[in-house]
Amino acid sequence: MKNIASTIFLFLSILTFAQESALADLKFEEAEIAFNNKNYSLALNKVDEFDKLLGTISDKSLYIRIISLRKLFNDQKLWEDKAQSALLFSLQKYTAAYVNQVTDLDDRYREVYDISQELKFLPKTEADYKVGLLDLNIASGEYFAKVKNATCEYYKNNNRKMIYEWKGVCENGFVSGDGILTGYYLGTKEVSYQYTGKMKEGKENGIGTAFWYNYEQGQAKYEGNFVNGSLEGYGVYENYNVKASGLFKDNAPNGEGKFLFKSSNTEFSGILQNGKPYNGKLVNLNSGKVTRIYTNGTYQEQ
């Protein structure tokens, strides 16, 4: 009798497990359908149900969860909508888990890894987010931003919400003279911009060196002359893809100069207009041959 009872119990356990497994598969199918239909909120609900039935978080449900969260998360509204911070922290948690536990370096892994790197420039904890909110009023001026550690202002030429620190003097309420200006992403210690050089009335003026940092383009550097916060005069600009040296105006190469395209190892020499070849020649640096001649912005292949 005891053996019969044990057999029945084992049979019922197997049957229950099979039923739960089938139900879990159904929930995952529903999650995939919702995901493919771009109903990301429903997809998250279904992967929650799937993981609960499974008793763990699988790689395949984790991927759907991460991409759904990324689609719902709007970093442009992070400081206006508290709900976005909850999405952010969930996204950071699950991307870290995925990167740590998944070993196949496939397209999905690269996609999630790219998201994890993108999130580096955003607050990592609730405490960081609260600090960012406190700094928001300082960072959100339309034209000038107050410097956090000094009683002066800096002219910002973009709409990014950043917090600035200044190592230098203040004159008439503005950062002035020689110094170092560092801009941080709100709620982080990740540097977005750093300038070392001369300032006048809150703007970069004179010889200086500027660095920009972001995930999409990595680090960019400009060393040369500034006028009223803009790249103007002789300078050298370089990022992961190009290197430009020569005359600048309105933040772009304008006038005599050289422009190196790193991916093709070709270099233009001549007159540039708004950052584009205008009059001059393009040379393949591998062969030394001229490949294009530019005249008034149009070119002929050689």
ZADO-1210 file (C-alpha; in nm, 4 decimals, padded with zeros to 6 digits):
<atoms>
<atom x="00.0000" y="00.0000" z="00.0000" code="MET" pos="1"/>
<atom x="00.2859" y="00.2347" z="00.0883" code="LYS" pos="2"/>
<atom x="00.4505" y="00.1720" z="-00.2498" code="ASN" pos="3"/>
<atom x="00.1225" y="00.2387" z="-00.4282" code="ILE" pos="4"/>
<atom x="00.0803" y="00.5705" z="-00.2446" code="ALA" pos="5"/>
<atom x="00.4369" y="00.6717" z="-00.3312" code="SER" pos="6"/>
<atom x="00.3806" y="00.5843" z="-00.6945" code="THR" pos="7"/>
<atom x="00.0588" y="00.7858" z="-00.7057" code="ILE" pos="8"/>
<atom x="00.2319" y="01.0833" z="-00.5404" code="PHE" pos="9"/>
<atom x="00.5189" y="01.0634" z="-00.7889" code="LEU" pos="10"/>
<atom x="00.2765" y="01.0404" z="-01.0801" code="PHE" pos="11"/>
<atom x="00.0799" y="01.3429" z="-00.9567" code="LEU" pos="12"/>
<atom x="00.4021" y="01.5387" z="-00.9051" code="SER" pos="13"/>
<atom x="00.5164" y="01.4626" z="-01.2587" code="ILE" pos="14"/>
<atom x="00.1739" y="01.5532" z="-01.3937" code="LEU" pos="15"/>
<atom x="00.1721" y="01.8823" z="-01.1999" code="THR" pos="16"/>
<atom x="00.5226" y="01.9652" z="-01.3217" code="PHE" pos="17"/>
<atom x="00.4233" y="01.8891" z="-01.6807" code="ALA" pos="18"/>
<atom x="00.1150" y="02.1075" z="-01.6491" code="GLN" pos="19"/>
<atom x="00.3162" y="02.3958" z="-01.5010" code="GLU" pos="20"/>
<atom x="00.5810" y="02.3549" z="-01.7707" code="SER" pos="21"/>
<atom x="00.3164" y="02.3662" z="-02.0435" code="ALA" pos="22"/>
<atom x="00.1563" y="02.6710" z="-01.8832" code="LEU" pos="23"/>
<atom x="00.4975" y="02.8393" z="-01.8572" code="ALA" pos="24"/>
<atom x="00.5585" y="02.7748" z="-02.2279" code="ASP" pos="25"/>
<atom x="00.2200" y="02.9276" z="-02.3050" code="LEU" pos="26"/>
<atom x="00.3020" y="03.2398" z="-02.1012" code="LYS" pos="27"/>
<atom x="00.6319" y="03.2785" z="-02.2827" code="PHE" pos="28"/>
<atom x="00.4585" y="03.2481" z="-02.6192" code="GLU" pos="29"/>
<atom x="00.2170" y="03.5196" z="-02.5073" code="GLU" pos="30"/>
<atom x="00.5146" y="03.7336" z="-02.4000" code="ALA" pos="31"/>
<atom x="00.6766" y="03.6902" z="-02.7419" code="GLU" pos="32"/>
<atom x="00.3537" y="03.7806" z="-02.9215" code="ILE" pos="33"/>
<atom x="00.3120" y="04.0956" z="-02.7107" code="ALA" pos="34"/>
<atom x="00.6792" y="04.1850" z="-02.7640" code="PHE" pos="35"/>
<atom x="00.6581" y="04.1387" z="-03.1419" code="ASN" pos="36"/>
<atom x="00.3428" y="04.3528" z="-03.1429" code="ASN" pos="37"/>
<atom x="00.5364" y="04.6236" z="-02.9537" code="LYS" pos="38"/>
<atom x="00.3047" y="04.5939" z="-02.6524" code="ASN" pos="39"/>
<atom x="00.5956" y="04.6149" z="-02.4107" code="TYR" pos="40"/>
<atom x="00.3943" y="04.6586" z="-02.0904" code="SER" pos="41"/>
<atom x="00.2003" y="04.3396" z="-02.1636" code="LEU" pos="42"/>
<atom x="00.5236" y="04.1610" z="-02.2565" code="ALA" pos="43"/>
<atom x="00.6652" y="04.2484" z="-01.9127" code="LEU" pos="44"/>
<atom x="00.3536" y="04.1129" z="-01.7406" code="ASN" pos="45"/>
<atom x="00.3786" y="03.7871" z="-01.9338" code="LYS" pos="46"/>
<atom x="00.7485" y="03.7319" z="-01.8604" code="VAL" pos="47"/>
<atom x="00.6691" y="03.7956" z="-01.4922" code="ASP" pos="48"/>
<atom x="00.4126" y="03.5134" z="-01.5091" code="GLU" pos="49"/>
<atom x="00.6555" y="03.2925" z="-01.7028" code="PHE" pos="50"/>
<atom x="00.9406" y="03.3431" z="-01.4545" code="ASP" pos="51"/>
<atom x="00.7073" y="03.2790" z="-01.1595" code="LYS" pos="52"/>
<atom x="00.5950" y="02.9455" z="-01.3058" code="LEU" pos="53"/>
<atom x="00.9516" y="02.8553" z="-01.3995" code="LEU" pos="54"/>
<atom x="01.0849" y="02.9487" z="-01.0559" code="GLY" pos="55"/>
<atom x="01.3795" y="03.1397" z="-01.2004" code="THR" pos="56"/>
<atom x="01.4699" y="03.4045" z="-01.4592" code="ILE" pos="57"/>
<atom x="01.5854" y="03.2480" z="-01.7848" code="SER" pos="58"/>
<atom x="01.8102" y="03.4082" z="-02.0451" code="ASP" pos="59"/>
<atom x="01.5311" y="03.4256" z="-02.3024" code="LYS" pos="60"/>
<atom x="01.2841" y="03.5951" z="-02.0670" code="SER" pos="61"/>
<atom x="01.5576" y="03.8275" z="-01.9415" code="LEU" pos="62"/>
<atom x="01.6238" y="03.9480" z="-02.2961" code="TYR" pos="63"/>
<atom x="01.2560" y="04.0279" z="-02.3596" code="ILE" pos="64"/>
<atom x="01.2381" y="04.1999" z="-02.0203" code="ARG" pos="65"/>
<atom x="01.5424" y="04.4189" z="-02.0920" code="ILE" pos="66"/>
<atom x="01.4398" y="04.5268" z="-02.4413" code="ILE" pos="67"/>
<atom x="01.0824" y="04.5957" z="-02.3261" code="SER" pos="68"/>
<atom x="01.2095" y="04.8091" z="-02.0387" code="LEU" pos="69"/>
<atom x="01.4412" y="04.9980" z="-02.2761" code="ARG" pos="70"/>
<atom x="01.1526" y="05.0693" z="-02.5127" code="LYS" pos="71"/>
<atom x="00.9428" y="05.2036" z="-02.2242" code="LEU" pos="72"/>
<atom x="01.2250" y="05.4038" z="-02.0646" code="PHE" pos="73"/>
<atom x="01.2573" y="05.7630" z="-02.1893" code="ASN" pos="74"/>
<atom x="01.5786" y="05.9225" z="-02.0645" code="ASP" pos="75"/>
<atom x="01.4573" y="06.2630" z="-02.1865" code="GLN" pos="76"/>
<atom x="01.1812" y="06.2507" z="-01.9238" code="LYS" pos="77"/>
<atom x="01.3900" y="06.1034" z="-01.6427" code="LEU" pos="78"/>
<atom x="01.3965" y="06.4257" z="-01.4408" code="TRP" pos="79"/>
<atom x="01.0326" y="06.5121" z="-01.5035" code="GLU" pos="80"/>
<atom x="00.8658" y="06.1755" z="-01.4426" code="ASP" pos="81"/>
<atom x="00.9502" y="05.9771" z="-01.1273" code="LYS" pos="82"/>
<atom x="00.8170" y="05.6585" z="-01.2900" code="ALA" pos="83"/>
<atom x="01.1068" y="05.6744" z="-01.5361" code="GLN" pos="84"/>
<atom x="01.3569" y="05.6328" z="-01.2524" code="SER" pos="85"/>
<atom x="01.1915" y="05.3027" z="-01.1525" code="ALA" pos="86"/>
<atom x="01.2222" y="05.1822" z="-01.5119" code="LEU" pos="87"/>
<atom x="01.5867" y="05.2925" z="-01.5163" code="LEU" pos="88"/>
<atom x="01.6845" y="05.1051" z="-01.2001" code="PHE" pos="89"/>
<atom x="01.5073" y="04.7882" z="-01.3182" code="SER" pos="90"/>
<atom x="01.6822" y="04.8177" z="-01.6529" code="LEU" pos="91"/>
<atom x="02.0224" y="04.8586" z="-01.4866" code="GLN" pos="92"/>
<atom x="01.9583" y="04.5584" z="-01.2613" code="LYS" pos="93"/>
<atom x="01.8562" y="04.3233" z="-01.5407" code="TYR" pos="94"/>
<atom x="02.1215" y="04.4331" z="-01.7917" code="THR" pos="95"/>
<atom x="02.3901" y="04.3680" z="-01.5278" code="ALA" pos="96"/>
<atom x="02.2428" y="04.0218" z="-01.4627" code="ALA" pos="97"/>
<atom x="02.2307" y="03.9402" z="-01.8345" code="TYR" pos="98"/>
<atom x="02.5861" y="04.0540" z="-01.9051" code="VAL" pos="99"/>
<atom x="02.7156" y="03.8534" z="-01.6072" code="ASN" pos="100"/>
<atom x="02.5266" y="03.5276" z="-01.6679" code="GLN" pos="101"/>
<atom x="02.5068" y="03.4951" z="-02.0471" code="VAL" pos="102"/>
<atom x="02.8138" y="03.3458" z="-02.2144" code="THR" pos="103"/>
<atom x="02.7091" y="03.3415" z="-02.5811" code="ASP" pos="104"/>
<atom x="02.8488" y="03.6548" z="-02.7450" code="LEU" pos="105"/>
<atom x="02.5722" y="03.6747" z="-03.0032" code="ASP" pos="106"/>
<atom x="02.3791" y="03.9729" z="-03.1406" code="ASP" pos="107"/>
<atom x="02.1443" y="03.9735" z="-02.8426" code="ARG" pos="108"/>
<atom x="02.4359" y="03.9904" z="-02.6001" code="TYR" pos="109"/>
<atom x="02.5899" y="04.2814" z="-02.7909" code="ARG" pos="110"/>
<atom x="02.2552" y="04.4617" z="-02.7930" code="GLU" pos="111"/>
<atom x="02.2164" y="04.4247" z="-02.4160" code="VAL" pos="112"/>
<atom x="02.5822" y="04.5148" z="-02.3571" code="TYR" pos="113"/>
<atom x="02.5373" y="04.8351" z="-02.5592" code="ASP" pos="114"/>
<atom x="02.2365" y="04.9244" z="-02.3437" code="ILE" pos="115"/>
<atom x="02.4371" y="04.8624" z="-02.0254" code="SER" pos="116"/>
<atom x="02.7113" y="05.0979" z="-02.1459" code="GLN" pos="117"/>
<atom x="02.4560" y="05.3611" z="-02.2412" code="GLU" pos="118"/>
<atom x="02.3158" y="05.3510" z="-01.8870" code="LEU" pos="119"/>
<atom x="02.6549" y="05.4340" z="-01.7345" code="LYS" pos="120"/>
<atom x="02.5798" y="05.8025" z="-01.7826" code="PHE" pos="121"/>
<atom x="02.2633" y="05.7909" z="-01.5704" code="LEU" pos="122"/>
<atom x="02.2045" y="05.7684" z="-01.1922" code="PRO" pos="123"/>
<atom x="02.2694" y="05.4230" z="-01.0483" code="LYS" pos="124"/>
<atom x="02.0771" y="05.4468" z="-00.7199" code="THR" pos="125"/>
<atom x="01.7755" y="05.6213" z="-00.5717" code="GLU" pos="126"/>
<atom x="02.0167" y="05.8358" z="-00.3676" code="ALA" pos="127"/>
<atom x="02.1972" y="05.9438" z="-00.6869" code="ASP" pos="128"/>
<atom x="01.8632" y="06.0292" z="-00.8444" code="TYR" pos="129"/>
<atom x="01.7673" y="06.2474" z="-00.5475" code="LYS" pos="130"/>
<atom x="02.0996" y="06.4326" z="-00.5697" code="VAL" pos="131"/>
<atom x="02.0336" y="06.4887" z="-00.9387" code="GLY" pos="132"/>
<atom x="01.6905" y="06.6323" z="-00.8607" code="LEU" pos="133"/>
<atom x="01.8456" y="06.8741" z="-00.6114" code="LEU" pos="134"/>
<atom x="02.0992" y="06.9829" z="-00.8730" code="ASP" pos="135"/>
<atom x="01.8367" y="07.0122" z="-01.1451" code="LEU" pos="136"/>
<atom x="01.7534" y="07.3781" z="-01.0791" code="ASN" pos="137"/>
<atom x="02.1205" y="07.4656" z="-01.1110" code="ILE" pos="138"/>
<atom x="02.1623" y="07.2676" z="-01.4318" code="ALA" pos="139"/>
<atom x="01.8462" y="07.3679" z="-01.6140" code="SER" pos="140"/>
<atom x="01.9092" y="07.7340" z="-01.6985" code="GLY" pos="141"/>
<atom x="01.8132" y="07.8223" z="-02.0543" code="GLU" pos="142"/>
<atom x="02.1436" y="07.9845" z="-02.1472" code="TYR" pos="143"/>
<atom x="02.3608" y="08.0046" z="-01.8371" code="PHE" pos="144"/>
<atom x="02.4137" y="07.7357" z="-01.5757" code="ALA" pos="145"/>
<atom x="02.5225" y="07.8080" z="-01.2213" code="LYS" pos="146"/>
<atom x="02.8501" y="07.6483" z="-01.1248" code="VAL" pos="147"/>
<atom x="02.7929" y="07.4193" z="-00.8282" code="LYS" pos="148"/>
<atom x="03.1097" y="07.4922" z="-00.6339" code="ASN" pos="149"/>
<atom x="03.1372" y="07.8671" z="-00.7066" code="ALA" pos="150"/>
<atom x="02.9259" y="08.1822" z="-00.7128" code="THR" pos="151"/>
<atom x="02.9350" y="08.2319" z="-01.0888" code="CYS" pos="152"/>
<atom x="02.7748" y="08.1109" z="-01.4094" code="GLU" pos="153"/>
<atom x="02.8839" y="07.9359" z="-01.7271" code="TYR" pos="154"/>
<atom x="02.7285" y="07.9833" z="-02.0698" code="TYR" pos="155"/>
<atom x="02.6144" y="07.6472" z="-02.2036" code="LYS" pos="156"/>
<atom x="02.5575" y="07.6071" z="-02.5771" code="ASN" pos="157"/>
<atom x="02.3296" y="07.3022" z="-02.5589" code="ASN" pos="158"/>
<atom x="02.0165" y="07.1834" z="-02.3783" code="ASN" pos="159"/>
<atom x="02.1825" y="06.9021" z="-02.1867" code="ARG" pos="160"/>
<atom x="02.1082" y="06.8950" z="-01.8173" code="LYS" pos="161"/>
<atom x="02.4517" y="06.8837" z="-01.6557" code="MET" pos="162"/>
<atom x="02.6094" y="07.0064" z="-01.3359" code="ILE" pos="163"/>
<atom x="02.9312" y="07.2084" z="-01.3668" code="TYR" pos="164"/>
<atom x="03.2318" y="07.2582" z="-01.1404" code="GLU" pos="165"/>
<atom x="03.4891" y="07.5314" z="-01.1958" code="TRP" pos="166"/>
<atom x="03.8495" y="07.5534" z="-01.0810" code="LYS" pos="167"/>
<atom x="03.9332" y="07.9173" z="-01.1379" code="GLY" pos="168"/>
<atom x="03.8173" y="08.2692" z="-01.0582" code="VAL" pos="169"/>
<atom x="03.4823" y="08.4428" z="-01.0989" code="CYS" pos="170"/>
<atom x="03.4464" y="08.7955" z="-01.2363" code="GLU" pos="171"/>
<atom x="03.1202" y="08.9900" z="-01.2516" code="ASN" pos="172"/>
<atom x="02.9272" y="08.6714" z="-01.1826" code="GLY" pos="173"/>
<atom x="03.0871" y="08.4643" z="-01.4602" code="PHE" pos="174"/>
<atom x="03.3653" y="08.2057" z="-01.4845" code="VAL" pos="175"/>
<atom x="03.6711" y="08.3977" z="-01.6077" code="SER" pos="176"/>
<atom x="04.0427" y="08.3681" z="-01.6700" code="GLY" pos="177"/>
<atom x="04.2412" y="08.0456" z="-01.6799" code="ASP" pos="178"/>
<atom x="04.0861" y="07.7395" z="-01.5240" code="GLY" pos="179"/>
<atom x="03.9261" y="07.3978" z="-01.5603" code="ILE" pos="180"/>
<atom x="03.5537" y="07.3542" z="-01.6194" code="LEU" pos="181"/>
<atom x="03.4058" y="07.0052" z="-01.5763" code="THR" pos="182"/>
<atom x="03.0497" y="06.9096" z="-01.6660" code="GLY" pos="183"/>
<atom x="02.8943" y="06.5978" z="-01.5112" code="TYR" pos="184"/>
<atom x="02.5820" y="06.4078" z="-01.6103" code="TYR" pos="185"/>
<atom x="02.3139" y="06.4745" z="-01.3485" code="LEU" pos="186"/>
<atom x="02.3146" y="06.2329" z="-01.0569" code="GLY" pos="187"/>
<atom x="02.6512" y="06.0837" z="-01.1534" code="THR" pos="188"/>
<atom x="03.0233" y="06.1485" z="-01.1455" code="LYS" pos="189"/>
<atom x="03.0489" y="06.0609" z="-01.5140" code="GLU" pos="190"/>
<atom x="03.2170" y="06.3447" z="-01.7022" code="VAL" pos="191"/>
<atom x="03.0352" y="06.4740" z="-02.0095" code="SER" pos="192"/>
<atom x="03.2553" y="06.7745" z="-02.0896" code="TYR" pos="193"/>
<atom x="03.5844" y="06.9170" z="-01.9693" code="GLN" pos="194"/>
<atom x="03.7573" y="07.2364" z="-02.0764" code="TYR" pos="195"/>
<atom x="04.1005" y="07.3584" z="-01.9751" code="THR" pos="196"/>
<atom x="04.1946" y="07.7075" z="-02.0837" code="GLY" pos="197"/>
<atom x="04.0823" y="08.0681" z="-02.0911" code="LYS" pos="198"/>
<atom x="03.7334" y="08.1953" z="-02.0098" code="MET" pos="199"/>
<atom x="03.5762" y="08.5359" z="-02.0563" code="LYS" pos="200"/>
<atom x="03.2290" y="08.6395" z="-01.9368" code="GLU" pos="201"/>
<atom x="03.1259" y="08.2787" z="-01.8833" code="GLY" pos="202"/>
<atom x="03.2389" y="08.1511" z="-02.2235" code="LYS" pos="203"/>
<atom x="03.5428" y="07.9737" z="-02.3638" code="GLU" pos="204"/>
<atom x="03.7627" y="08.2445" z="-02.5166" code="ASN" pos="205"/>
<atom x="04.1211" y="08.2048" z="-02.6312" code="GLY" pos="206"/>
<atom x="04.3408" y="07.8974" z="-02.6426" code="ILE" pos="207"/>
<atom x="04.2032" y="07.5887" z="-02.4730" code="GLY" pos="208"/>
<atom x="04.1517" y="07.2132" z="-02.4805" code="THR" pos="209"/>
<atom x="03.8078" y="07.0544" z="-02.4668" code="ALA" pos="210"/>
<atom x="03.6999" y="06.6932" z="-02.4229" code="PHE" pos="211"/>
<atom x="03.3517" y="06.5522" z="-02.4829" code="TRP" pos="212"/>
<atom x="03.2459" y="06.2096" z="-02.3586" code="TYR" pos="213"/>
<atom x="02.9446" y="06.0008" z="-02.4542" code="ASN" pos="214"/>
<atom x="02.8669" y="05.6369" z="-02.5239" code="TYR" pos="215"/>
<atom x="02.7723" y="05.6683" z="-02.8899" code="GLU" pos="216"/>
<atom x="03.0890" y="05.8457" z="-03.0049" code="GLN" pos="217"/>
<atom x="03.3291" y="05.7796" z="-02.7203" code="GLY" pos="218"/>
<atom x="03.5758" y="06.0597" z="-02.6523" code="GLN" pos="219"/>
<atom x="03.6211" y="06.3637" z="-02.8754" code="ALA" pos="220"/>
<atom x="03.8913" y="06.6276" z="-02.8321" code="LYS" pos="221"/>
<atom x="03.9494" y="06.9791" z="-02.9631" code="TYR" pos="222"/>
<atom x="04.2675" y="07.1741" z="-02.9018" code="GLU" pos="223"/>
<atom x="04.2902" y="07.5253" z="-03.0359" code="GLY" pos="224"/>
<atom x="04.1203" y="07.8630" z="-03.0369" code="ASN" pos="225"/>
<atom x="03.7735" y="07.9496" z="-02.9028" code="PHE" pos="226"/>
<atom x="03.5652" y="08.2648" z="-02.9549" code="VAL" pos="227"/>
<atom x="03.2563" y="08.3241" z="-02.7385" code="ASN" pos="228"/>
<atom x="03.2178" y="07.9550" z="-02.6612" code="GLY" pos="229"/>
<atom x="03.2568" y="07.8351" z="-03.0211" code="SER" pos="230"/>
<atom x="03.5412" y="07.6603" z="-03.2015" code="LEU" pos="231"/>
<atom x="03.6910" y="07.9415" z="-03.4082" code="GLU" pos="232"/>
<atom x="04.0396" y="08.0029" z="-03.5437" code="GLY" pos="233"/>
<atom x="04.3089" y="07.7399" z="-03.5787" code="TYR" pos="234"/>
<atom x="04.2515" y="07.4087" z="-03.4062" code="GLY" pos="235"/>
<atom x="04.2649" y="07.0306" z="-03.4178" code="VAL" pos="236"/>
<atom x="03.9540" y="06.8179" z="-03.3594" code="TYR" pos="237"/>
<atom x="03.9577" y="06.4389" z="-03.3289" code="GLU" pos="238"/>
<atom x="03.7112" y="06.1621" z="-03.2459" code="ASN" pos="239"/>
<atom x="03.6953" y="05.7880" z="-03.3128" code="TYR" pos="240"/>
<atom x="03.6178" y="05.8400" z="-03.6822" code="ASN" pos="241"/>
<atom x="03.7806" y="06.1630" z="-03.8043" code="VAL" pos="242"/>
<atom x="04.0611" y="06.4093" z="-03.7405" code="LYS" pos="243"/>
<atom x="04.0384" y="06.7685" z="-03.8653" code="ALA" pos="244"/>
<atom x="04.3132" y="07.0288" z="-03.8464" code="SER" pos="245"/>
<atom x="04.3074" y="07.3830" z="-03.9756" code="GLY" pos="246"/>
<atom x="04.0695" y="07.6779" z="-03.9546" code="LEU" pos="247"/>
<atom x="03.7391" y="07.6508" z="-03.7671" code="PHE" pos="248"/>
<atom x="03.4317" y="07.8723" z="-03.7541" code="LYS" pos="249"/>
<atom x="03.0855" y="07.8143" z="-03.6051" code="ASP" pos="250"/>
<atom x="03.2082" y="07.4905" z="-03.4428" code="ASN" pos="251"/>
<atom x="03.3081" y="07.3298" z="-03.7745" code="ALA" pos="252"/>
<atom x="03.6082" y="07.3209" z="-04.0088" code="PRO" pos="253"/>
<atom x="03.5781" y="07.6253" z="-04.2358" code="ASN" pos="254"/>
<atom x="03.8703" y="07.7367" z="-04.4490" code="GLY" pos="255"/>
<atom x="04.2122" y="07.5895" z="-04.5200" code="GLU" pos="256"/>
<atom x="04.2718" y="07.2564" z="-04.3524" code="GLY" pos="257"/>
<atom x="04.3011" y="06.8799" z="-04.3577" code="LYS" pos="258"/>
<atom x="04.0351" y="06.6205" z="-04.2840" code="PHE" pos="259"/>
<atom x="04.1273" y="06.2577" z="-04.2146" code="LEU" pos="260"/>
<atom x="03.8673" y="05.9819" z="-04.2566" code="PHE" pos="261"/>
<atom x="04.0035" y="05.7069" z="-04.0322" code="LYS" pos="262"/>
<atom x="03.7848" y="05.4198" z="-04.1522" code="SER" pos="263"/>
<atom x="03.8995" y="05.4557" z="-04.5145" code="SER" pos="264"/>
<atom x="04.2439" y="05.5997" z="-04.4310" code="ASN" pos="265"/>
<atom x="04.1873" y="05.8841" z="-04.6750" code="THR" pos="266"/>
<atom x="04.2708" y="06.2502" z="-04.6185" code="GLU" pos="267"/>
<atom x="04.1300" y="06.5647" z="-04.7751" code="PHE" pos="268"/>
<atom x="04.3534" y="06.8701" z="-04.8123" code="SER" pos="269"/>
<atom x="04.2225" y="07.2074" z="-04.9201" code="GLY" pos="270"/>
<atom x="03.9278" y="07.4324" z="-04.8389" code="ILE" pos="271"/>
<atom x="03.6522" y="07.2988" z="-04.6147" code="LEU" pos="272"/>
<atom x="03.3060" y="07.4505" z="-04.5818" code="GLN" pos="273"/>
<atom x="03.0847" y="07.3671" z="-04.2829" code="ASN" pos="274"/>
<atom x="03.2929" y="07.0588" z="-04.2119" code="GLY" pos="275"/>
<atom x="03.2789" y="06.9239" z="-04.5690" code="LYS" pos="276"/>
<atom x="03.5370" y="06.9184" z="-04.8510" code="PRO" pos="277"/>
<atom x="03.4853" y="07.2143" z="-05.0860" code="TYR" pos="278"/>
<atom x="03.7976" y="07.2790" z="-05.2947" code="ASN" pos="279"/>
<atom x="04.0901" y="07.0376" z="-05.2847" code="GLY" pos="280"/>
<atom x="04.1899" y="06.6741" z="-05.3186" code="LYS" pos="281"/>
<atom x="04.1257" y="06.3471" z="-05.1390" code="LEU" pos="282"/>
<atom x="04.4239" y="06.1130" z="-05.1091" code="VAL" pos="283"/>
<atom x="04.4308" y="05.7426" z="-05.0231" code="ASN" pos="284"/>
<atom x="04.7064" y="05.7287" z="-04.7620" code="LEU" pos="285"/>
<atom x="04.7711" y="05.3586" z="-04.8251" code="ASN" pos="286"/>
<atom x="04.8564" y="05.4061" z="-05.1924" code="SER" pos="287"/>
<atom x="04.9380" y="05.7770" z="-05.1962" code="GLY" pos="288"/>
<atom x="04.7049" y="05.8242" z="-05.4932" code="LYS" pos="289"/>
<atom x="04.4570" y="06.1087" z="-05.5397" code="VAL" pos="290"/>
<atom x="04.1077" y="05.9527" z="-05.5495" code="THR" pos="291"/>
<atom x="03.8901" y="06.2643" z="-05.5778" code="ARG" pos="292"/>
<atom x="03.9202" y="06.6268" z="-05.6858" code="ILE" pos="293"/>
<atom x="03.6705" y="06.8664" z="-05.5231" code="TYR" pos="294"/>
<atom x="03.5560" y="07.1873" z="-05.6941" code="THR" pos="295"/>
<atom x="03.2977" y="07.4087" z="-05.5233" code="ASN" pos="296"/>
<atom x="03.1673" y="07.1181" z="-05.3171" code="GLY" pos="297"/>
<atom x="03.1311" y="06.8661" z="-05.5997" code="THR" pos="298"/>
<atom x="03.3888" y="06.6022" z="-05.6839" code="TYR" pos="299"/>
<atom x="03.5218" y="06.3924" z="-05.9676" code="GLN" pos="300"/>
<atom x="03.6603" y="06.0446" z="-05.9127" code="GLU" pos="301"/>
<atom x="04.0191" y="05.9995" z="-06.0319" code="GLN" pos="302"/>
</atoms>
